[in-house]
Amino acid sequence: MTETVKKNLAEVDVEVDVDVVIVGGGVAGLSGALTLARSRRSVLVVDSGEPRNAPASGVHGFLSRDGVAPRELLRAGSEEVTGYGGRIVPDRAVAARRDGERFIVDTAGGRSYTARRLLVTTGLVDVLPDIPGLRERWGRDVLHCPYCHGWEVRDEPIGVLAGGPRAVHQALLFRQLSPEVTFFLHTADDPGEEQWEQLAARGIAVVDGEVVALEVSDDRLSGVRLASGQRVPVRALAVGPRFEARSGVLAGLGLTAVEHPWGVGSYVESDASGLTGAAGVWVAGNVTDLMGGVPASAASGMQAAAAINADLVAADTDAAVARRKATRLADTFSPAAESANCERILGDRAHGLDTLFPLGRPSGQ
């Protein structure tokens, strides 16, 4: 660490200085932390303890962990990270900024952590339709992903609430899981001619009218009620929330979320490794991949961590080469080196004026 960096850090109440700070301790963040810790990098995870999938009863489609409770998965992952020397801090990161050669992450708890590189895995917020009772059922029998929850509602009457650009596609996916699928137009525009044809061909009923309430019996969804008063029985309701990346912590680094090309929400742009437009800053998980499930988020965390480690290896190597060159240059002009050079050039000849003028001094001297 340079003296300038030391001086800058001394002016901040810095708790820890590490190779990498990870903002967000979900699956993507812990996967990245595990990869970095196993590469002998000092890593610190700042996590607010608000996983997106907390309402769900289980994580599905994750090989060897299918059905595991979300918080149990995170607990096991946290133990693995700390087992390799990583540190996890329960706090909320509120801002990140660059200070010389380091990043500084400030938290709601009044702490500051510095790092050479930054990985942000803050995920996203599901913005749900404004229907009374819907959020309370979210992750249970109100859901959005057929791969995450579809098997659990197979063969049940499933409703699909129109409201996003991919609503018909969502209805077709759930039709694979149940022969009883109802497509509620709600407040959306009518489907196009080709989409009408697809819905009819798959036997998906289409119901016009706004959905105004959910009906629940014995703590389980039993139907939806329309503005007209009509009740339609369903045991699960699929919705298409708007996905909003939790990108606020990146604002101080000049990074903001942009609209996704599919029109489903906002995300932080990055390359295939998770590198953003800000040097030294990576993202992974749902903050950059709105559609990624738990397995995809875990993979993206590992991929970003590998890219960060490679970047640090390159920086460490460059610094080592520079130090070696500086040492060699200093050694070249040291007294010992000067003596050795004289010995090599003059050999056994004596030093001094007699050696310079072996036949005597020139006349006039």
Stockholm file with secondary structure:
# STOCKHOLM 1.0

chainA/1-365         MTETVKKNLAEVDVEVDVDVVIVGGGVAGLSGALTLARSRRSVLVVDSGEPRNAPASGVHGFLSRDGVAPRELLRAGSEEVTGYGGRIVPDRAVAARRDGERFIVDTAGGRSYTARRLLVTTGLVDVLPDIPGLRERWGRDVLHCPYCHGWEVRDEPIGVLAGGPRAVHQALLFRQLSPEVTFFLHTADDPGEEQWEQLAARGIAVVDGEVVALEVSDDRLSGVRLASGQRVPVRALAVGPRFEARSGVLAGLGLTAVEHPWGVGSYVESDASGLTGAAGVWVAGNVTDLMGGVPASAASGMQAAAAINADLVAADTDAAVARRKATRLADTFSPAAESANCERILGDRAHGLDTLFPLGRPSGQ
#=GR chainA/1-365 SS CCHHHHHHHHTSCEEEEEEEEEECCSHHHHHHHHHHHHTTCCEEEEECSCCTTTTSSCBCSCTTCTTBCHHHHHHHHHHHHHHTTCEEEESCEEEEEEETTEEEEEETTSCEEEEEEEEECCCEEEECCCCTTTGGGBTTTEECCHHHHTGGGTTSCEEEECCSTTHHHHHHHHHTTCSCEEEECTTSCCCCHHHHHHHHHTTCEEECSCEEEEEEETTEEEEEEETTSCEEECSEEECCCEEEECCGGGGGGTCCCEECTTSSEEECCCCTTCBCSSTTEEECGGGTCTTCCHHHHHHHHHHHHHHHHHHHHHHHHHHHHHHHHHHHHHHHTSHHHHHHHHHHHHTTSCCSHHHHCTTCCCTTC
#=GC SS_cons         CCHHHHHHHHTSCEEEEEEEEEECCSHHHHHHHHHHHHTTCCEEEEECSCCTTTTSSCBCSCTTCTTBCHHHHHHHHHHHHHHTTCEEEESCEEEEEEETTEEEEEETTSCEEEEEEEEECCCEEEECCCCTTTGGGBTTTEECCHHHHTGGGTTSCEEEECCSTTHHHHHHHHHTTCSCEEEECTTSCCCCHHHHHHHHHTTCEEECSCEEEEEEETTEEEEEEETTSCEEECSEEECCCEEEECCGGGGGGTCCCEECTTSSEEECCCCTTCBCSSTTEEECGGGTCTTCCHHHHHHHHHHHHHHHHHHHHHHHHHHHHHHHHHHHHHHHTSHHHHHHHHHHHHTTSCCSHHHHCTTCCCTTC
//
